[in-house]
Amino acid sequence: METILPLVAGVVALAYAAYLAMSVMKEEEGTDEMKMIARAIREGGNAYLNRQYKTVAIFAAVIAIALLLAINWQTALGFAVGAALSAFCGYVGMKMTTQGNVRTANKAKQGLQPALALAFKGGAVSGFSIVGLALIGLTVFYILFGDANLLVGFGFGACLISLFARVGGGIYTKAADVGADLVGKVEAGIPEDDPRNPAVIADNVGDAVGDCAGMGADLFETYVVTALAAMLLASSPAVFAKFGMGGISLPLVIGAMAIFATVIGTFFVKLGKDGKIMNALYKGLAVTSVVSAVMFYLVSHYLMEGDLGIFLCSIVGLIVMGCMVVITDYFTSYSHKPVLFVSEASKTGAGTNIIAGLGMGMRSTFLPVIVIVAGILVSYFVAGGASSPEMGVYGISIAAAAMLSTTGMIVSIDAYGPITDNAGGIAEMANLPKEVRDVTDPLDAVGNTTKAVTKGYAIGSAALAALSLFAAYKNEIVNRVGSVVLSIEDPFVLTGLLIGAAIPFLFASMLMTAVGRAAFQIVEEVRRQFREIKGIMEGTAKPDYGKAVDIVTRAALKELAMPALIAILSPLLVGFLLNERALGGMLMGVILSGLLLALLMTTGGAMWDNAKKYIELGNFGGKKSPAHAAAVVGDTVGDPFKDTAGPAINPLIKVMNTISILFIALILMYSIL
């Protein structure tokens, strides 16, 4: 049962995803104008993703050969398959966004509930594809190899593609967004998604390749490495002696149970009497969590021979997930004080808007850290960490696996956002009636919050996953040399800690400046078209949308290599030039600073975005007011924060951890110091 159940659940997830995809595709696209706009977005997304994957394939092939020569063929094969599945998940996300967007815009003519249902179905295709492929991939490889250590290559491949997707997609989407906003809104004074803006198609393409393809690959690899870390820790002597194969298979079975719970949860995503869209989405998440908890009790009782502690760890993971969602919603929704504070600060200019956003962004890191710390401590002790540290760490990994088990629903809610964002853009560009925008606008506004909430979830889950991977790294050393002490008094550990803490800042700075360089090119191109193509502003001539798409595509691909090299080479350099203790310190440093920086950037950026949206509703002077101009500047700063640098720190942390586990045997043999 331990291996059959995950395979069955994976097949169910893929079958349900196929059913939902067919349900979306049978809907009408609308008018010829809507079809033309959707086709342009689709072609731009396909062109970018095809070029990105060709570039990444060369990079991945080199790494696969290196793994084959340096480690073994199983690791190289796992890497190739993990990379391919991660890329496919990103492709599915982009595909459903560019197919669901125009259909949602057309469905909005029938009202809020039909449009919400269709957009959610489009997002759910990504969600179920991710969890289905992840479970099938992990289970098949485990059946073939019978050793969790040989699955690390699979996780590394997934992480690397996720890093490329986050970096490339993030640069693309924010360069286009910043360029479109700066020239369109601030200089030309035209609305968002106005068809006169030459960068408007590139902006909508960016939503698909950044928010959907990027998040899809990100949560696929987080799901994979979290289950993998738990399986590695279950192989440790103390855990294996107590639970045997049941401990190794539990993370996979937890994921399987959550798939069935998520299928049930999708039927509850409906508007209630209050008509609140967010409540409809949260209802689905709540049902998924409750049903999952019941199923977790049944499987943990069976596999863990009635051990209540491990079941409680899974409940801790679900509670941490819920708390992260609530906290992120509080800090990023304009229904609460933080965003209102940033909005009000815009009345006195861009400077005070940015100060307020940074201040609130820093504050937003504290509560998530408290929740994560509480989750770590509770799961450690209820699993028996007081008497057996190995059991305690395994308990933490099960909490992380339970938190990630709801990925299917979380991705469904997240991918809903880009679909509705694009739907609103298509409605604006196709000049659809006001009644349609009255439906797509609230859907889009909620989409901004869902994207922020799922980023908070992704970061929190990444922190627990990274801690589990770090524990697995330490276990690998102990298994090979007998013991290891990572003490702050050790100069090697301290050196590694400081270097690791600096890496996320270096990485984020490279992405921020990359967005700046790409946005500069877009700004210049949009200005050129306004200047040289007569009749754009009057609506008598069409902009050259393809030129802007091509510029931002080339700019994003140009910036891919260096961030990836930092993630891959920095742990290898520290490990081989120093030693395994320095590398251990480095991994601790990158987890600690990466968690805080990612929280600051994603939550702070979402605050700036929704502060602007709140003003656009007519508050503090509304659109074209001084407060709105200030908020647009703040949002321009926040865009690469929340959609480029912040989310990309997640795969950075996990790439560094997985490559360290892969190469620890060679580092122990050949390190210089």
NUMARMI-704954 format. One line per 4 residues: number of its first residue (from 1); for each residue x negated, y, z negated of C-alpha. Coordinates in steps of 0.001 Angstrom, whole numbers, plus 500000, padded with zeros to 6 digits. Layout:
N
NUM> X Y Z ~ ...
END
This chain:
673
1> 500000 500000 500000 ~ 497170 502386 499127 ~ 496097 502768 502768 ~ 499318 501867 504602
5> 501392 504572 502892 ~ 499143 507507 503968 ~ 499133 506188 507540 ~ 502926 505886 507582
9> 503310 509372 506082 ~ 500883 510788 508646 ~ 502872 509273 511511 ~ 506113 510609 509986
13> 504566 514095 509789 ~ 503470 514023 513441 ~ 506828 512651 514583 ~ 508673 515373 512664
17> 506328 518008 514133 ~ 507096 516711 517640 ~ 510839 516833 516928 ~ 510585 520428 515668
21> 508471 521435 518672 ~ 511078 520060 521081 ~ 513783 521849 519106 ~ 511920 525154 519552
25> 511103 524609 523220 ~ 514709 523954 524245 ~ 515706 527495 523217 ~ 515993 530212 525881
29> 513190 532767 526346 ~ 515498 535648 527239 ~ 515195 538284 529960 ~ 512614 538338 532754
33> 510848 541224 531014 ~ 510579 539198 527796 ~ 509241 536206 529727 ~ 506611 538358 531443
37> 505369 539809 528136 ~ 505323 536365 526485 ~ 503405 534953 529455 ~ 500753 537659 529120
41> 500325 536890 525395 ~ 500199 533153 526130 ~ 497585 533535 528850 ~ 495452 535783 526658
45> 495580 533293 523776 ~ 494747 530335 526004 ~ 491873 532194 527648 ~ 490331 533129 524310
49> 490735 529714 522679 ~ 489400 527858 525737 ~ 486302 530056 525838 ~ 485802 529791 522085
53> 486064 526006 522085 ~ 483610 525695 524986 ~ 481102 527788 523027 ~ 481700 525869 519807
57> 481507 522484 521576 ~ 477885 523151 522537 ~ 477048 524142 518966 ~ 478863 521097 517563
61> 477153 518711 519993 ~ 473722 519865 518811 ~ 474714 519347 515166 ~ 476226 515913 515896
65> 472962 514790 517512 ~ 470993 516148 514536 ~ 473239 514225 512117 ~ 472837 511072 514203
69> 469043 511325 514083 ~ 468684 512556 510490 ~ 471405 510561 508690 ~ 473459 507864 510489
73> 475926 507266 513304 ~ 478918 507102 510957 ~ 478286 510644 509732 ~ 477795 511915 513294
77> 481005 510229 514470 ~ 482935 511569 511479 ~ 481615 515057 512190 ~ 482737 514900 515831
81> 486224 513619 514981 ~ 486687 516083 512097 ~ 485655 518946 514361 ~ 487975 517799 517157
85> 490993 517441 514854 ~ 490352 520824 513236 ~ 490149 522434 516681 ~ 493352 520678 517733
89> 495174 521991 514644 ~ 494108 525506 515586 ~ 495320 524946 519146 ~ 498726 523711 517942
93> 499095 526795 515747 ~ 498302 529152 518614 ~ 500515 527228 521036 ~ 503585 527332 518803
97> 503124 531033 518072 ~ 503005 531898 521760 ~ 506008 529674 522518 ~ 508087 530536 519457
101> 507606 534319 519574 ~ 509766 535107 522608 ~ 512373 532522 521657 ~ 512673 534052 518181
105> 513078 537514 519721 ~ 515852 536184 521939 ~ 517458 534276 519058 ~ 517545 537503 517034
109> 520451 538575 519256 ~ 522533 536003 517341 ~ 521597 537282 513885 ~ 519152 536872 511011
113> 519731 533211 510056 ~ 519299 531754 513589 ~ 516099 533774 514134 ~ 514723 532800 510704
117> 515456 529116 511312 ~ 513743 529135 514707 ~ 510640 530997 513493 ~ 510305 528646 510524
121> 510605 525601 512792 ~ 507782 526966 514933 ~ 505614 527415 511852 ~ 506524 523961 510531
125> 505119 522343 513687 ~ 501680 523579 512605 ~ 502235 522587 508985 ~ 503211 518987 509679
129> 500562 518563 512391 ~ 497843 519591 509942 ~ 498797 517279 507087 ~ 499593 514398 509443
133> 496278 514531 511298 ~ 494288 515063 508089 ~ 495823 512042 506347 ~ 495512 509769 509366
137> 491913 510858 510005 ~ 490762 510342 506412 ~ 492597 507041 505988 ~ 491408 505519 509270
141> 487790 506444 508565 ~ 488027 505055 505053 ~ 489497 501788 506356 ~ 486725 501542 508970
145> 483767 502397 506721 ~ 485007 501484 503224 ~ 482743 504127 501666 ~ 483866 507651 500749
149> 480295 508924 501157 ~ 480503 508213 504880 ~ 483494 510577 505161 ~ 481463 513684 504296
153> 480604 514155 507971 ~ 484335 514245 508770 ~ 484799 517031 506217 ~ 481762 518935 507489
157> 483074 518873 511062 ~ 486444 520213 509925 ~ 484749 522957 507875 ~ 482490 524103 510699
161> 485310 524490 513228 ~ 487351 526307 510602 ~ 484471 528725 510107 ~ 484305 529438 513836
165> 488093 529826 514031 ~ 488177 532238 511108 ~ 485191 534272 512316 ~ 486070 534439 516010
169> 489817 534741 515543 ~ 489394 537277 512750 ~ 487123 539511 514820 ~ 489457 539235 517813
173> 492682 540025 515990 ~ 491351 542933 513946 ~ 489304 544560 516686 ~ 492439 544621 518839
177> 494629 545754 515937 ~ 492283 548523 514794 ~ 491736 549741 518348 ~ 495462 549760 519101
181> 496316 551581 515853 ~ 493589 554220 515927 ~ 494266 555417 519456 ~ 497944 554522 519741
185> 499333 555615 516372 ~ 496848 558203 515154 ~ 495678 559885 518372 ~ 498545 559376 520842
189> 501332 559301 518237 ~ 503141 556347 519798 ~ 504799 553576 517735 ~ 503368 550148 516996
193> 503856 547614 519826 ~ 504623 550397 522289 ~ 504188 549020 525856 ~ 502282 552180 526809
197> 499370 551108 524577 ~ 496743 549244 526685 ~ 495693 547170 523629 ~ 499198 546013 522692
201> 498954 542588 524382 ~ 495505 541972 522872 ~ 496967 542892 519469 ~ 499727 540296 519823
205> 497289 537670 521112 ~ 495207 538361 518011 ~ 498107 537407 515749 ~ 498169 533974 517380
209> 494434 533218 517493 ~ 493646 534791 514125 ~ 496564 534212 511809 ~ 497834 530919 513250
213> 494837 529168 514817 ~ 492522 530429 512064 ~ 494774 529531 509151 ~ 495605 526160 510725
217> 491951 525139 510987 ~ 491217 526620 507534 ~ 493890 524709 505639 ~ 493175 521528 507621
221> 489580 521514 506410 ~ 490543 522549 502863 ~ 493032 519674 502749 ~ 490397 517260 504056
225> 487503 518269 501803 ~ 489712 518394 498702 ~ 490876 514813 499211 ~ 487320 513840 500149
229> 485832 515367 496983 ~ 488361 513510 494820 ~ 487517 510245 496604 ~ 483787 510825 496051
233> 484311 511550 492353 ~ 486529 508466 492011 ~ 483537 506424 493172 ~ 481513 507494 490112
237> 480867 504660 487609 ~ 483144 505849 484783 ~ 486153 506579 487016 ~ 485759 503475 489165
241> 485394 501269 486087 ~ 488740 502534 484781 ~ 490850 502876 487933 ~ 489039 500889 490617
245> 490271 501408 494182 ~ 493410 503099 492860 ~ 491383 506156 491862 ~ 489861 506441 495336
249> 493168 506092 497171 ~ 495216 508335 494838 ~ 494358 511633 496675 ~ 495565 510090 499943
253> 498752 508717 498376 ~ 499466 512091 496730 ~ 499217 513694 500166 ~ 501543 511055 501608
257> 504197 511622 498943 ~ 504047 515380 499472 ~ 504735 514930 503195 ~ 508044 513229 502422
261> 508815 515963 499876 ~ 508011 518660 502451 ~ 510388 517128 504999 ~ 513119 517384 502365
265> 512069 520953 501518 ~ 512480 522165 505109 ~ 516238 521579 504930 ~ 516524 524114 502094
269> 515008 527049 504013 ~ 518275 528916 504522 ~ 519497 532382 503651 ~ 521444 532514 500406
273> 524246 534848 499437 ~ 521713 537590 498630 ~ 520469 537521 502250 ~ 516815 537723 501124
277> 514446 536088 503586 ~ 511624 535562 501086 ~ 513946 533725 498722 ~ 514933 531357 501533
281> 511273 530493 502165 ~ 510453 530167 498462 ~ 513459 527872 498035 ~ 511875 525413 500454
285> 508553 525611 498591 ~ 510238 525111 495203 ~ 512149 522032 496371 ~ 508973 520590 497904
289> 507086 521087 494630 ~ 509790 519554 492416 ~ 510292 516506 494646 ~ 506500 516104 494913
293> 506168 516132 491117 ~ 508677 513278 490773 ~ 506896 511262 493468 ~ 503488 511947 491890
297> 504709 510414 488647 ~ 505773 507238 490422 ~ 502547 506732 492378 ~ 500216 507735 489527
301> 502055 505341 487196 ~ 501536 502555 489745 ~ 497946 503281 490813 ~ 496619 504585 487492
305> 498229 501817 485441 ~ 500397 504212 483471 ~ 497665 506796 482724 ~ 499685 509931 481968
309> 496645 512236 481999 ~ 496043 511939 485748 ~ 499725 512592 486459 ~ 499562 515726 484281
313> 496547 516886 486313 ~ 498680 516729 489457 ~ 501354 518826 487729 ~ 498663 521347 486751
317> 497751 521627 490449 ~ 501358 522368 491402 ~ 501648 524960 488616 ~ 498428 526678 489737
321> 499825 526780 493280 ~ 503047 528391 492067 ~ 501195 530940 489940 ~ 498914 531925 492835
325> 501952 532486 495059 ~ 503732 534615 492425 ~ 500631 536697 491593 ~ 499787 537374 495232
329> 503396 538294 495956 ~ 503333 540762 493041 ~ 500208 542511 494288 ~ 501119 542600 497993
333> 504891 543167 498192 ~ 506254 546724 498311 ~ 508898 545610 495832 ~ 506272 545885 493068
337> 504112 548586 491497 ~ 500651 547951 493038 ~ 501754 548598 496636 ~ 503979 551504 495559
341> 500971 553032 493785 ~ 498879 552834 496966 ~ 501771 554261 499005 ~ 502150 557223 496678
345> 498390 557834 496740 ~ 498708 558364 500509 ~ 500520 561661 499897 ~ 497198 563314 499052
349> 495237 561889 501969 ~ 493270 558929 503280 ~ 490607 559207 500577 ~ 493015 558674 497689
353> 494760 555893 499618 ~ 491466 554011 499971 ~ 490477 554629 496338 ~ 493853 553342 495131
357> 493673 550297 497408 ~ 490171 549372 496274 ~ 491091 549855 492630 ~ 494183 547686 492862
361> 492308 545135 494965 ~ 489698 544777 492223 ~ 492422 544424 489612 ~ 494133 541728 491663
365> 491184 539350 491164 ~ 491632 538987 487395 ~ 494924 537095 487046 ~ 494127 534500 489748
369> 490811 533779 488036 ~ 492594 533299 484696 ~ 495045 530888 486353 ~ 492246 528928 488047
373> 490216 528777 484817 ~ 493262 527577 482874 ~ 493913 524933 485533 ~ 490308 523731 485358
377> 490238 523472 481564 ~ 493658 521860 481160 ~ 493108 519266 483887 ~ 489599 518517 482566
381> 490782 517748 479046 ~ 494056 515959 479830 ~ 492100 513633 482142 ~ 489816 512714 479239
385> 486902 515060 479819 ~ 486184 515378 476099 ~ 485043 511753 475947 ~ 484001 511279 479585
389> 482893 514301 481657 ~ 483196 512212 484835 ~ 486871 511609 484073 ~ 487378 515315 483380
393> 485875 516363 486701 ~ 487973 513745 488490 ~ 491034 515277 486822 ~ 490091 518686 488263
397> 489803 517154 491729 ~ 493272 515572 491393 ~ 494691 518969 490378 ~ 493114 520413 493530
401> 494495 517560 495659 ~ 497990 518120 494242 ~ 497717 521854 494888 ~ 496753 521150 498512
405> 499406 518470 498926 ~ 502015 521166 499669 ~ 499938 522425 502608 ~ 502652 521384 505068
409> 505151 523808 503535 ~ 502562 526535 502886 ~ 501395 526530 506518 ~ 505018 526514 507705
413> 505634 529678 505684 ~ 502365 531234 506847 ~ 502736 530462 510564 ~ 506252 531908 510439
417> 504567 535331 509980 ~ 502698 535633 513312 ~ 505734 534286 515180 ~ 508019 536987 513768
421> 505305 539630 514194 ~ 505034 538734 517878 ~ 508830 538566 518180 ~ 509097 542137 516922
425> 506408 543236 519362 ~ 508169 541587 522295 ~ 511481 543164 521277 ~ 509799 546593 521200
429> 507943 546151 524499 ~ 511011 544758 526281 ~ 513172 547632 524968 ~ 515714 545278 523411
433> 518729 546819 521641 ~ 518414 548269 518145 ~ 520460 545350 516781 ~ 517633 542991 517736
437> 514986 545130 516033 ~ 517224 545282 512971 ~ 516736 541508 512773 ~ 513073 541215 513822
441> 511869 544087 511601 ~ 512868 542499 508257 ~ 511581 539129 509498 ~ 508261 540792 510353
445> 508112 542653 507022 ~ 508503 539367 505130 ~ 505924 537823 507465 ~ 503330 540300 506196
449> 503972 539130 502643 ~ 503937 535424 503571 ~ 500571 535818 505308 ~ 499160 537525 502212
453> 500641 534919 499856 ~ 499249 531992 501830 ~ 495807 533604 501938 ~ 495907 533837 498131
457> 496919 530184 497990 ~ 494124 529245 500409 ~ 491514 531041 498308 ~ 492715 529520 495036
461> 492787 526038 496511 ~ 489371 526610 498085 ~ 487957 527474 494654 ~ 489183 524203 493137
465> 488059 522275 496223 ~ 484606 523865 496070 ~ 484246 523012 492374 ~ 485120 519401 493182
469> 482575 519390 496016 ~ 479949 520866 493691 ~ 480643 518098 491170 ~ 480279 515566 493995
473> 476938 517177 494948 ~ 475694 516830 491371 ~ 476893 513211 491243 ~ 474946 512454 494417
477> 471757 513671 492737 ~ 472456 511668 489576 ~ 473122 508526 491614 ~ 469754 508891 493357
481> 467371 510140 490644 ~ 469164 509275 487411 ~ 469854 512752 485998 ~ 469823 516464 486778
485> 470108 519518 484533 ~ 471322 522777 486092 ~ 470459 525296 483376 ~ 470454 529078 483680
489> 467062 529006 481916 ~ 465568 527129 484869 ~ 464007 529753 487204 ~ 464901 527640 490237
493> 468563 527497 489224 ~ 468596 531239 488503 ~ 466928 531998 491841 ~ 469471 529894 493691
497> 472334 531446 491718 ~ 471336 534976 492751 ~ 470795 534045 496396 ~ 474126 532214 496479
501> 475954 535156 494919 ~ 474537 537455 497618 ~ 475460 535230 500586 ~ 479219 536074 500695
505> 478398 539800 500693 ~ 475909 539401 503550 ~ 478403 537232 505430 ~ 481304 539657 504893
509> 479178 542644 505929 ~ 478314 540939 509218 ~ 481988 540333 509975 ~ 483051 543850 509007
513> 480418 545430 511242 ~ 481306 542991 514036 ~ 484923 544181 513894 ~ 483659 547768 513956
517> 481564 547157 517065 ~ 484365 545346 518891 ~ 486968 547938 517839 ~ 484717 550717 519179
521> 484778 549076 522616 ~ 488572 548737 522506 ~ 489027 552349 521380 ~ 486877 553579 524255
525> 488796 551421 526747 ~ 492212 552589 525528 ~ 491082 556221 525672 ~ 489734 555658 529192
529> 493036 554239 530396 ~ 495042 557061 528834 ~ 492698 559478 530553 ~ 492354 557872 533983
533> 495641 556023 534636 ~ 498145 558765 535282 ~ 501697 558173 534126 ~ 501031 555789 531191
537> 502411 558164 528575 ~ 505405 559005 530747 ~ 506167 555311 531285 ~ 505829 555535 535067
541> 502585 553507 535205 ~ 501567 550299 533414 ~ 498317 549969 531466 ~ 495693 547377 532394
545> 496393 544967 529509 ~ 494022 542315 530868 ~ 490982 544575 530576 ~ 491517 545084 526840
549> 492056 541333 526329 ~ 488827 540546 528190 ~ 486797 543095 526203 ~ 487910 541818 522807
553> 487463 538168 523882 ~ 483854 538740 524908 ~ 483133 540792 521788 ~ 484527 538113 519438
557> 482611 535268 521091 ~ 479384 537271 521019 ~ 479581 537552 517224 ~ 480164 533842 516461
561> 476642 532495 516107 ~ 474971 534423 513277 ~ 477626 533910 510560 ~ 477690 530176 511346
565> 473901 529957 511158 ~ 473939 531625 507733 ~ 476412 529035 506444 ~ 474451 526083 507849
569> 470830 527144 507391 ~ 470872 528944 504028 ~ 471505 525796 501919 ~ 468994 523796 503963
573> 466309 526469 503580 ~ 466847 526791 499829 ~ 466974 523010 499415 ~ 463847 522186 501416
577> 461753 525259 500543 ~ 462643 525128 496833 ~ 464456 522052 495453 ~ 467802 520447 494621
581> 468153 522489 491408 ~ 467796 525770 493295 ~ 470366 524525 495795 ~ 472709 523625 492936
585> 472366 527160 491594 ~ 473022 528540 495068 ~ 476260 526582 495389 ~ 477433 527859 491998
589> 476618 531432 493027 ~ 478432 531269 496353 ~ 481542 529780 494698 ~ 481684 532454 491988
593> 481037 535559 494074 ~ 482853 534170 497119 ~ 486041 533567 495145 ~ 486123 537106 493750
597> 485147 538825 496994 ~ 487704 536853 499014 ~ 490470 537704 496529 ~ 489533 541390 496570
601> 489428 541598 500361 ~ 492554 539606 501214 ~ 494802 541045 498503 ~ 493465 544591 498818
605> 493874 544514 502582 ~ 497460 543291 502288 ~ 498203 546116 499829 ~ 497025 548724 502341
609> 499106 547063 505064 ~ 502331 546972 503065 ~ 501753 550468 501667 ~ 501846 551651 505285
613> 504949 549551 505969 ~ 506690 551040 502915 ~ 506058 554576 504179 ~ 507319 553583 507645
617> 510650 552674 506036 ~ 511156 556406 505462 ~ 509463 556882 502087 ~ 507033 559749 501307
621> 507865 561433 504610 ~ 508143 558361 506817 ~ 506489 557900 510196 ~ 504331 560715 511622
625> 504033 562343 508165 ~ 500636 563168 506569 ~ 501177 560291 504130 ~ 501734 557919 507044
629> 498564 559086 508795 ~ 496611 558470 505567 ~ 498186 555029 505161 ~ 497251 554108 508741
633> 493610 554902 507925 ~ 493813 552733 504797 ~ 495404 549923 506783 ~ 492638 550235 509373
637> 490078 549580 506624 ~ 492219 546817 505126 ~ 492748 544938 508390 ~ 489242 543414 508638
641> 489305 542951 504849 ~ 492392 540721 504837 ~ 492234 539065 508241 ~ 488535 538709 509061
645> 485981 538792 506250 ~ 488116 537694 503281 ~ 489643 534532 504801 ~ 486348 533493 506446
649> 484662 533232 503027 ~ 486774 530092 502365 ~ 485145 527909 505040 ~ 481753 529520 504309
653> 481831 528119 500757 ~ 482892 524651 501886 ~ 480448 524436 504807 ~ 477606 525182 502385
657> 478841 522559 499918 ~ 479442 519793 502447 ~ 476121 520247 504249 ~ 474365 520147 500861
661> 476003 516792 500056 ~ 475058 515456 503497 ~ 471383 516377 503245 ~ 470725 515865 499528
665> 468897 512561 500108 ~ 466448 514223 502513 ~ 466079 517263 500243 ~ 465144 515023 497303
669> 462463 513363 499435 ~ 461005 516339 501284 ~ 461603 519532 499240 ~ 458414 521554 498780
673> 458777 522474 495077
END
